[in-house]
Amino acid sequence: MKRSRSVRQLSLATIYQPRPADSPAGPSSLSEPSSGSRLSKIRWGRCAAVSIPLIVLNCGWIANSEMKTNVTEGTISTLFMGVTFLLFVLTLVNLMVKRLLHRTALQQNELMAVYTMLSMSSVVAGVGHYEFLMPFLVNAFHYDTPVNGWSSFWHLLPSYIGPRDPEVLKGFYDGKSTFFQPRIMMAWAYPLAIWSGFFLVLIWTTLCAACIVRHRWQEEEHLPFPVIALPLEMTRVDEPIYKKKAMWIGFAVPFLLHSLNSLASIVPGIPTLKINSQHDLVADGALHFPWTGVDSLYYQLHPAGVGFGFLINTDISFSLWFFYLAKKLLNVLGVTAGWRDAGHGWNGDTAAQFPFTAYQGWGAWLALGITTIWAGRQYFSDYWRRAIAGKSNADDVMSPRLAIGGLASGFLVMSAFFWSSGGSWWLPPLFLLVYLLIMAAITRLRAETAVLCTELAWINPQSIVPALIGTHGLKQADLAHMGMMTWFNTDYRAAAMPHQLEGLAGMRKAGGAMSPMVVAIMASAAVAIVAASVWDLQMYYVQGADTANVNQWRVLWKGNEAWSNLADWIHTPRAADPKAIAGATVGFTVTCLLSALRMRFVGFPFHPAAYVLNTSFANDFFWGDMFVAWALKLLVMRYLGMDGYRKALPFFLGLILGDFVTGSAWSIIGLVFHMSLFRTFAT
């Protein structure tokens, strides 16, 4: 049965329909690109001239603020905060240029190209990728002790696992030195070249996957891609969102509150209202058995989170807060029945205790990736036949033959990267397949919904594979491979594939040709790899990775994670965990069931994406935002209708823009004046 469109399902999907290119009328709604930008060609020389300096600047900003001053993390949100700030400045400057030199100003499709390239630079330099790479490459040798016994696996590590010369690493950990010394630069050149090549292949592989699914999700399913709603509005040159008073009213709310909070960090006594700050609604000792099973009930009010929640369907926002509370009630049930310890805080979500939330998450995320592919099986079958026949459609980003060949060859090259150092042939493909399924699931979620960030704390291949197949039968080389594949699997908040697909979808909505975006995305990633490597290493050699001058979570926690896991797998081999298998089976089954029910029954209120998000960690901080947005949108749609919703959109987009621009501005202030200020966005 085909789902009908109800009032509660109205969202950006209903107002983002592009007008034909030859339409003489102006834009009919807030979010529809203008026909003028749809007809213009992209001047790639100008885009490159603007993008490349900003990419280098952005990588330096990330290294010296997010990794150092600990003010605001600009690459942990689904819409990158730092990129939003740069786009804000760029579009305002572009509007001034348009007044003076009309033909010199960038058009919307050109601005969206710049936005996508900047986003790719944040993917590379940000959390989850190059922020973790440098400590990963050298920590195994620096932090070895008789207790952890890391030296016992040194012989398993290939030569491209970082420089090992203590003299080279002394400045890295102690600081007060510089990376720009011939001996040091030569020591780092080989491992960085190897891993940079691997990472470029990884970027290429996910880009090919994004090109394959784009037509299906955007043109056939008409998914809304709510994350790029604000960039599309900011880049309009004929009727930009900056002309709307409601946007500036929304902008002013987080601007004032953030500024007061940041000033209070400098001048204590200034009145504050700690938005974007963690609050536990359950005070210590306030609950009694069995309600102690609730553990914690963390709540943060993010203006940007409320803004994103207003963009998505109300059935999704309802499901997001409903499943969060349902998870807490299951914890209470577990305590009541004696299946769960009454803890407090996140440690109460212990994987091995009922309702086995982490184990459910493993199956749920894999199921979402698989069902996403299964639902489009006819499209993918046709796509495969077109690839064999060598046929392409006009709106293909790349030819089906190139996309499928690129995906397959990239996958094989990454597998061969680990095959080259021995071990079982089947393990790297299995590990990478799990990674790609998680990428497909995150990308699908981002195409439908817009939680503020996707923090998958325990959803990754190095958790899933050892628990489900065991480690006792694996060779030590296999375990070393899993350890080496950990560094780009420990945090997916800056995952590449969602930003790649959103960049392609945004270019389609802005009216530009999408095929050149393949080159632009890969080129921007290559530039960012070089820039991030230099900025990061210079920052560590100046500040010292083993000092309080840098963010130790990135150095000690994420930099050591691969080697702590490897030591545990070697020293404590385990069989497959029956509880993990059972929990993952439950998560897989529930996700498939929810997906089937939504397809079968019109008006089914529970969205599988919300269940999946609540089995990880991605919604724990943002369920309150979704509740507020859900209630506000219901009221607006009920009493003001679609016209009222359209009129309210600029205000909620202003909440997002004000939240991100203000947070970024104070991050720059903290960087320039070497101050640790109020963290305007953190998880």
C-alpha positions, 0 to 999 in steps of 0.5 A: 500500500502506498503511503499517503501524505498527511499533515503530520508528514509535511516537511521540506520534502513538500516544499523542496520540489525544484521548479523547471529550468524554463519557468519564468516565475520566481521561487514559489517557496522559501526553500526552492532554488531560483531559476536564475541559478539553475540556468548558470554554469559553474566557473570552476576556476573561481570556485577553486580560487575561493575554496583552496585558501579556505580549505587550508584555513579551515584545517588550521582552524580545526587543528588549533581550536578543536584539538587545542583550546577546547572551546567548541568542536566544529566538526561533530555536528551533522551540518559542520559548524565551522563550515557554516560560519565560513559560508555565512561570511562568504555569502555576505561578502558575495552579496556585497560583491553582487551589488558592486560587480554583478558578474563577478559574484558567485552564483548559487551552484558555485557557492554550493560547490564551495560549501561541499569542498569545505565540508570535505575538508572538515571530513578529512581534518575533523573528528574521526579522521585526521584528528585521530591519525597522528596519535594512532601512528605513534602511541603504540611505541610511546605509551608501552608499559610493562602493564599494558604489554604493547611491545609484545605486538610491535612485530605485527605492525608494518613499517608504515605505522608511524616513526619509531625514533625516540628523538623524532617523537620527543618534540611531538610529545613534549612540544616546544619544537617544530615539525619543519625540520628535515629529519622530522619531516622525512620520518613522517613522510612515509607513513603519512604517504601510505595512510593518505593514499589509503584514505583517498581510496576510502573517500573514493569508495564512499563517493562511488556509493553515494553516486549510485544511490543519489538518483534513487533517493533524491529523484524517485523517493524525494527524500528531503535532505534537511541538513542542507536546507540552511546552506541552500537558503544561505547561497541564494543570490536573488532572494537570500534568507538574510532579507527575512526578519524572522531569520534574524529574530531566530538568529538573535536567540542563540547569539545573545545566550551564547555571548552571555555564557562566553562572557561569563567565562571571562567575567564571572557574575554575568547572568547566564542561561546554559543552553547547549549544556548537559543537565541531568533531570534525575538528581542523585538519590531522587529516585527509588527502586525500581525507578533507579533503573532510569539511571540518567535522563540527560537533557540539553536544549540546543537552538540548532537541534530545535531548528533541525527538528522543525525541518523533519517530519513529525512522525520522525521527531515523535519517534526520536523522543518516544524511543529514547523514553522507551529505552529508559522504561526498559531499563526500569523493567530490567531492574524490576525483574533483576536482569539489570543493575541499578546504575547511574549515568551512561555506565548503566547502559552496560551492553551485557545487561538487559535490554542489551542496548549496545548489542541491539544497536549492532544489529539495528545499524546493520539492518538499516544498511541492508534494508536500505539496499533491499528496498531499492533492489529493483533500482539497483538491478536496473543500474547494474544492467545499465552498467553492463550495457554501458548506458548512462542517463543524463542525470547520472553523476558518473556512469553506472559502469564507473560507479560500480567499478570504482566501488568494487575496485576501491573495496579490493584495493583497501582489502589488498592494503591489509592482505599485503601484510599477511593474515586471513583473506576474509577478515579485511573484506568482512570488516570493511563491509560492516563499515560500508553498511554503517556508512549507508545507514548513516547516509540514509538517516541524514537524507531523511532526518537531521539530528544534531550529530550522529555519535555512534559510541559503540557501533563500529566493526571492531566492536561487532566483529570480535563479539559476533565471531570471537577472537580465539580462532583468529591469527595475530596478524588478523587481530593486528589488521583489526587494530589498524582499521580502528582509527577511522572507525572510532567516531562517525560524526564527520563521516564522509559519505553523508556529506558527499551525497548531500553535496551532490543533492545540493548541487542538483537543487541549485541547478549545477552539473553534478559530474564535475563534483566528483573531481571537486570532492576528490581534489578538495579531500587531497588538498585537505589531507596535505593541509591537515597533516601539516597543521596537526603535526606542527600543532603537536610539535609546538604544543606537545601531545603529552601536555595539557596544552592539547585535547587529551581525549584525542591523544590518550583515548582515541589515539590509544584505542586501537592498541588497547583493543589489540592488546586485549584481543591478543592477551584475552582471546574470547569465543563468540558472545551468545548475548551479543549474538542474541541482542544483535538479532533482536535489533536486526529483527526490530528494525526490519519489522518497523521498516515493513510496518511503515511500508505496509500501513499508512500512518504507522507512527514509529520510524525505524531510523529513530529506533536505530538512533536510540540504540547507539548514542546519537540521540541521548543529547538531542531527544529533548530538542526533538520533543520541543520541535515536535510540539511546536511543529504540531501546533503550527501545522494544526492552527496555522497550516502550511502557510504558517509553516512556511512563514515560521521556517526562517525563524527556525533556520535562524536558530541553527545559523545563530547557534553555529555562527556564534559558537564559531565566532567565540571559538575564533576568539578563544583561539586568538587570545588563547582562552578556554571559554564556554563550549557553545556546542559539545557532546 
